[in-house]
Amino acid sequence: MVAEALVKMAALQRGIREATAVPAFGKLALETRVRALLDGEALQSSASRALLLGVGAAVAVLTLALLHTAFLHHAVETALHFVS
């Protein structure tokens, strides 16, 4: 979405000579900015997958804990009895 806006902005500025003198809006800078945006999207995608995996693992552990509360309660009581 942002990359498309940068490309459209560059197309609009082709007719304006003063804008091409500014280094931030030249062809090379535009390509660099678009590539940086695309690389950032790839990093964000892998971070999203890691977050999804972490949330999924937490839900699985909590589900198992809720399904086996009686066993866990007994195990904790037994462990505390041996410690004290």
Secondary structure as a PSIPRED ss2 file (coil, helix, strand):
# PSIPRED VFORMAT (PSIPRED V4.0)

   1 M C   1.000  0.000  0.000
   2 V H   0.000  1.000  0.000
   3 A H   0.000  1.000  0.000
   4 E H   0.000  1.000  0.000
   5 A H   0.000  1.000  0.000
   6 L H   0.000  1.000  0.000
   7 V H   0.000  1.000  0.000
   8 K H   0.000  1.000  0.000
   9 M H   0.000  1.000  0.000
  10 A H   0.000  1.000  0.000
  11 A H   0.000  1.000  0.000
  12 L H   0.000  1.000  0.000
  13 Q H   0.000  1.000  0.000
  14 R C   1.000  0.000  0.000
  15 G C   1.000  0.000  0.000
  16 I C   1.000  0.000  0.000
  17 R H   0.000  1.000  0.000
  18 E H   0.000  1.000  0.000
  19 A H   0.000  1.000  0.000
  20 T H   0.000  1.000  0.000
  21 A H   0.000  1.000  0.000
  22 V C   1.000  0.000  0.000
  23 P H   0.000  1.000  0.000
  24 A H   0.000  1.000  0.000
  25 F H   0.000  1.000  0.000
  26 G C   1.000  0.000  0.000
  27 K H   0.000  1.000  0.000
  28 L H   0.000  1.000  0.000
  29 A H   0.000  1.000  0.000
  30 L H   0.000  1.000  0.000
  31 E H   0.000  1.000  0.000
  32 T H   0.000  1.000  0.000
  33 R H   0.000  1.000  0.000
  34 V H   0.000  1.000  0.000
  35 R H   0.000  1.000  0.000
  36 A H   0.000  1.000  0.000
  37 L H   0.000  1.000  0.000
  38 L H   0.000  1.000  0.000
  39 D H   0.000  1.000  0.000
  40 G H   0.000  1.000  0.000
  41 E H   0.000  1.000  0.000
  42 A H   0.000  1.000  0.000
  43 L H   0.000  1.000  0.000
  44 Q H   0.000  1.000  0.000
  45 S H   0.000  1.000  0.000
  46 S H   0.000  1.000  0.000
  47 A H   0.000  1.000  0.000
  48 S H   0.000  1.000  0.000
  49 R H   0.000  1.000  0.000
  50 A H   0.000  1.000  0.000
  51 L H   0.000  1.000  0.000
  52 L H   0.000  1.000  0.000
  53 L H   0.000  1.000  0.000
  54 G H   0.000  1.000  0.000
  55 V H   0.000  1.000  0.000
  56 G H   0.000  1.000  0.000
  57 A H   0.000  1.000  0.000
  58 A H   0.000  1.000  0.000
  59 V H   0.000  1.000  0.000
  60 A H   0.000  1.000  0.000
  61 V H   0.000  1.000  0.000
  62 L H   0.000  1.000  0.000
  63 T H   0.000  1.000  0.000
  64 L H   0.000  1.000  0.000
  65 A H   0.000  1.000  0.000
  66 L H   0.000  1.000  0.000
  67 L H   0.000  1.000  0.000
  68 H C   1.000  0.000  0.000
  69 T H   0.000  1.000  0.000
  70 A H   0.000  1.000  0.000
  71 F H   0.000  1.000  0.000
  72 L H   0.000  1.000  0.000
  73 H H   0.000  1.000  0.000
  74 H H   0.000  1.000  0.000
  75 A H   0.000  1.000  0.000
  76 V H   0.000  1.000  0.000
  77 E H   0.000  1.000  0.000
  78 T H   0.000  1.000  0.000
  79 A H   0.000  1.000  0.000
  80 L H   0.000  1.000  0.000
  81 H H   0.000  1.000  0.000
  82 F H   0.000  1.000  0.000
  83 V H   0.000  1.000  0.000
  84 S C   1.000  0.000  0.000
